[in-house]
């Protein structure tokens, strides 16, 4: 793969998560992901990309995988990174309808073909399987700061990310027959770069969640794969009704049976 590919930019997101503002985002996402994944049951779960975030640590499925586009040279915090499969995000090396849960932490924003990534996720999920997507919200103070940074050259977030609005993401999921059933916004503090200023604006977390909930800097969306045309089959006709004389109206059959 070409090292100038947009997918390579997600590698830069790892070091950014170690900055004060990145740690703030990482802590919020870890808390929410733990809450969402703890009650999702099945056998096979997959996290695609960003091994700096353990999106499946609270999940109790017996088989969990972490995949990425490359093997990291060094472990995280002195430990070996448990990447088990290296692959292109647009081509998942799993059989169709084989996974119960897929987590995409900021993958779509840095993927060269985000639509293809979602199509692959839909393919490998079982019916009623679930996908959880993390992303930066362009309709936020951080999004405005990022746009200004592109004009001035002072980027606040990783510069190569194409951040996807929530309505746009919902449209993509709907086209794949994936129904959004839960979502969260978070990280309401202004785009500060120092830990001191981040702590000063901590009070805005509760205020933002109450007064401007859709303007959080980060969102997490949970969706379910629905299969069209699947319906429960109703009970068959009773034997007496099946043997009723031909040509007799249904109402008369009922009276005769009584």
C-alpha positions as CSV (number, residue, x, y, z in Angstrom):
1,X,0.0,0.0,0.0
2,X,1.2,3.5,-0.8
3,X,2.5,5.3,2.3
4,X,0.8,8.5,1.2
5,X,-2.6,6.7,1.3
6,X,-5.2,8.4,3.5
7,X,-5.5,5.1,5.4
8,X,-2.0,5.7,6.7
9,X,-3.2,8.8,8.5
10,X,-5.0,6.8,11.1
11,X,-1.5,5.8,12.3
12,X,-1.0,9.5,13.2
13,X,-4.2,9.4,15.4
14,X,-2.4,7.0,17.8
15,X,0.2,9.6,18.9
16,X,-2.4,12.3,18.9
17,X,-4.4,10.3,21.6
18,X,-1.3,10.6,23.8
19,X,-1.6,14.4,23.9
20,X,-3.7,16.0,26.7
21,X,-6.7,16.6,24.4
22,X,-6.3,13.1,22.9
23,X,-6.2,11.5,26.3
24,X,-9.4,13.4,27.2
25,X,-11.1,12.0,24.1
26,X,-9.7,8.5,24.6
27,X,-11.0,8.4,28.2
28,X,-14.5,9.4,27.2
29,X,-14.6,6.9,24.4
30,X,-13.3,4.1,26.5
31,X,-16.0,4.7,29.1
32,X,-18.8,4.7,26.5
33,X,-17.5,1.7,24.6
34,X,-17.3,-0.3,27.8
35,X,-20.9,0.6,28.6
36,X,-22.1,-0.3,25.1
37,X,-20.2,-3.5,24.5
38,X,-20.7,-5.1,27.9
39,X,-24.3,-6.1,27.1
40,X,-23.7,-7.3,23.5
41,X,-23.6,-11.1,23.4
42,X,-22.5,-13.6,20.8
43,X,-19.4,-15.5,19.9
44,X,-17.2,-13.4,17.6
45,X,-16.3,-9.7,18.0
46,X,-13.9,-7.6,15.9
47,X,-12.2,-4.2,16.4
48,X,-10.8,-2.7,13.3
49,X,-7.8,-0.3,13.7
50,X,-6.6,2.0,16.4
51,X,-5.1,-0.6,18.9
52,X,-4.4,2.3,21.3
53,X,-8.1,2.0,22.2
54,X,-9.3,-1.3,23.7
55,X,-12.8,-1.1,22.4
56,X,-13.7,-4.7,23.4
57,X,-12.2,-4.9,26.8
58,X,-15.7,-5.0,28.5
59,X,-17.2,-7.4,26.0
60,X,-17.6,-11.1,27.1
61,X,-17.6,-12.9,23.8
62,X,-15.3,-15.9,23.7
63,X,-13.5,-14.9,20.5
64,X,-12.3,-11.3,20.0
65,X,-10.0,-10.0,17.3
66,X,-8.1,-6.8,16.7
67,X,-7.0,-6.0,13.1
68,X,-5.0,-3.2,11.5
69,X,-3.3,-2.2,8.3
70,X,0.1,-2.8,9.7
71,X,2.0,-4.4,12.6
72,X,3.2,-1.8,15.1
73,X,7.0,-1.6,15.5
74,X,6.7,-1.0,19.3
75,X,4.1,-2.1,21.9
76,X,1.8,0.3,23.6
77,X,2.9,1.3,27.1
78,X,5.7,-1.4,26.9
79,X,3.3,-4.2,26.1
80,X,2.8,-6.2,22.9
81,X,-0.1,-5.0,20.8
82,X,-2.5,-7.9,20.1
83,X,-2.9,-7.3,16.4
84,X,-3.9,-10.7,15.0
85,X,-4.7,-9.8,11.4
86,X,-3.1,-7.3,9.0
87,X,-5.4,-6.3,6.1
88,X,-6.8,-3.5,4.0
89,X,-9.7,-1.9,5.7
90,X,-11.8,-2.3,2.5
91,X,-11.3,-6.1,2.4
92,X,-12.1,-7.9,5.6
93,X,-10.6,-11.4,5.8
94,X,-13.7,-12.9,7.4
95,X,-16.5,-15.1,6.1
96,X,-19.9,-13.6,5.3
97,X,-22.2,-13.5,8.3
98,X,-19.6,-14.7,10.7
99,X,-19.3,-11.9,13.2
100,X,-21.7,-10.7,16.0
101,X,-20.0,-7.3,16.6
102,X,-17.7,-5.0,14.7
103,X,-16.2,-1.8,16.2
104,X,-14.8,1.0,14.0
105,X,-12.9,3.6,16.1
106,X,-12.3,6.5,13.7
107,X,-11.7,4.1,10.8
108,X,-14.2,5.6,8.3
109,X,-12.7,9.1,8.7
110,X,-9.3,7.9,7.5
111,X,-10.2,5.2,5.1
112,X,-9.7,5.8,1.4
113,X,-13.1,4.2,0.6
114,X,-15.4,4.5,3.7
115,X,-18.4,3.2,1.8
116,X,-16.6,0.0,0.9
117,X,-15.5,-0.4,4.5
118,X,-19.1,-0.2,5.6
119,X,-20.2,-2.6,2.9
120,X,-17.6,-5.1,4.1
121,X,-18.8,-4.7,7.7
122,X,-22.4,-5.4,6.6
123,X,-21.2,-8.5,4.7
124,X,-19.4,-10.1,7.7
125,X,-22.1,-9.3,10.3
126,X,-24.7,-11.9,11.1
127,X,-28.4,-10.9,10.8
128,X,-29.1,-8.7,13.9
129,X,-25.3,-8.3,14.3
130,X,-24.2,-4.9,15.6
131,X,-21.6,-2.3,14.5
132,X,-20.3,0.6,16.7
133,X,-18.7,3.6,15.0
134,X,-16.7,6.4,16.6
135,X,-16.1,9.6,14.9
136,X,-15.3,13.3,15.2
137,X,-18.3,15.6,14.9
138,X,-17.8,18.3,12.2
139,X,-20.8,20.3,13.6
140,X,-18.9,21.2,16.8
141,X,-16.4,23.8,18.1
142,X,-13.6,21.3,17.3
143,X,-14.9,20.9,13.8
144,X,-14.9,24.7,13.3
145,X,-11.3,24.8,14.7
146,X,-10.2,22.1,12.3
147,X,-11.6,24.0,9.3
148,X,-9.8,27.2,10.5
149,X,-6.6,25.2,11.0
150,X,-6.7,24.0,7.4
151,X,-6.7,27.6,6.3
152,X,-3.9,28.7,8.7
153,X,-1.9,25.5,8.8
154,X,-2.4,25.1,12.6
155,X,-4.3,21.8,12.8
156,X,-6.1,20.8,16.0
157,X,-7.0,17.3,14.9
158,X,-5.1,15.0,12.5
159,X,-5.1,16.9,9.3
160,X,-5.9,14.1,6.8
161,X,-9.2,13.0,8.4
162,X,-12.4,13.5,6.4
163,X,-14.9,13.9,9.3
164,X,-18.4,12.6,8.6
165,X,-21.5,14.3,10.0
166,X,-24.0,12.1,11.9
167,X,-26.9,12.6,9.4
168,X,-24.6,11.6,6.5
169,X,-23.4,8.5,8.4
170,X,-27.0,7.5,9.2
171,X,-27.9,7.8,5.4
172,X,-25.0,5.4,4.6
173,X,-26.1,2.9,7.2
174,X,-29.7,3.1,6.1
175,X,-28.7,2.2,2.5
176,X,-27.1,-0.9,3.9
177,X,-30.3,-1.8,5.9
178,X,-28.5,-1.1,9.2
179,X,-30.7,0.6,11.8
180,X,-29.3,3.0,14.3
181,X,-30.6,2.2,17.7
182,X,-28.3,4.2,20.0
183,X,-26.0,7.1,19.9
184,X,-23.9,9.3,22.2
185,X,-22.2,12.7,21.9
186,X,-19.4,13.8,24.2
187,X,-16.4,16.0,24.7
188,X,-18.0,19.4,25.0
189,X,-15.0,21.5,26.2
190,X,-13.6,24.1,23.8
191,X,-10.7,23.0,21.6
192,X,-7.9,23.5,24.2
193,X,-4.5,21.9,23.9
194,X,-3.3,22.0,27.5
195,X,-4.4,19.9,30.4
196,X,-4.8,23.0,32.6
197,X,-7.4,24.6,30.3
198,X,-9.1,21.2,29.7
199,X,-9.7,20.9,33.5
200,X,-11.0,24.4,33.7
201,X,-13.7,23.7,31.2
202,X,-14.7,20.3,32.7
203,X,-18.0,21.8,33.9
204,X,-19.1,22.0,30.2
205,X,-19.5,18.3,30.0
206,X,-22.7,18.2,32.0
207,X,-23.9,21.5,30.6
208,X,-23.3,20.5,27.0
209,X,-24.9,17.1,27.4
210,X,-28.0,19.0,28.7
211,X,-28.2,22.1,26.6
212,X,-26.5,21.4,23.3
213,X,-26.2,17.6,23.1
214,X,-25.7,17.5,19.3
215,X,-22.6,19.7,19.4
216,X,-20.2,17.3,21.2
217,X,-16.8,17.0,19.5
218,X,-17.1,13.2,19.3
219,X,-19.9,10.8,18.7
220,X,-20.5,7.0,19.0
221,X,-23.2,5.3,17.0
222,X,-24.5,1.8,17.4
223,X,-26.5,0.2,14.6
224,X,-28.1,-3.2,14.0
225,X,-28.0,-5.2,10.7
226,X,-31.6,-5.9,9.6
227,X,-32.6,-8.4,7.0
228,X,-35.5,-7.3,4.8
229,X,-38.3,-9.8,4.2
230,X,-37.7,-11.9,7.3
231,X,-41.0,-12.4,9.1
232,X,-42.4,-14.8,11.7
233,X,-44.7,-17.4,10.1
234,X,-48.2,-17.5,11.7
235,X,-50.0,-20.6,12.8
236,X,-51.6,-22.8,10.1
237,X,-55.4,-23.2,9.6
238,X,-57.1,-25.6,11.9
239,X,-58.1,-29.0,10.5
240,X,-61.8,-28.3,10.8
241,X,-61.5,-25.0,8.8
242,X,-59.4,-26.8,6.1
243,X,-62.2,-29.4,5.7
244,X,-65.1,-26.8,5.4
245,X,-67.3,-27.2,2.3
246,X,-66.1,-25.3,-0.8
247,X,-68.0,-22.2,-1.6
248,X,-69.3,-21.6,1.9
249,X,-68.5,-18.1,3.2
250,X,-66.0,-17.9,6.1
251,X,-68.7,-16.5,8.4
252,X,-71.0,-19.5,7.7
253,X,-68.1,-21.9,8.4
254,X,-67.6,-20.4,11.8
255,X,-71.3,-20.7,12.6
256,X,-71.3,-24.3,11.5
257,X,-68.3,-25.2,13.6
258,X,-70.0,-23.7,16.7
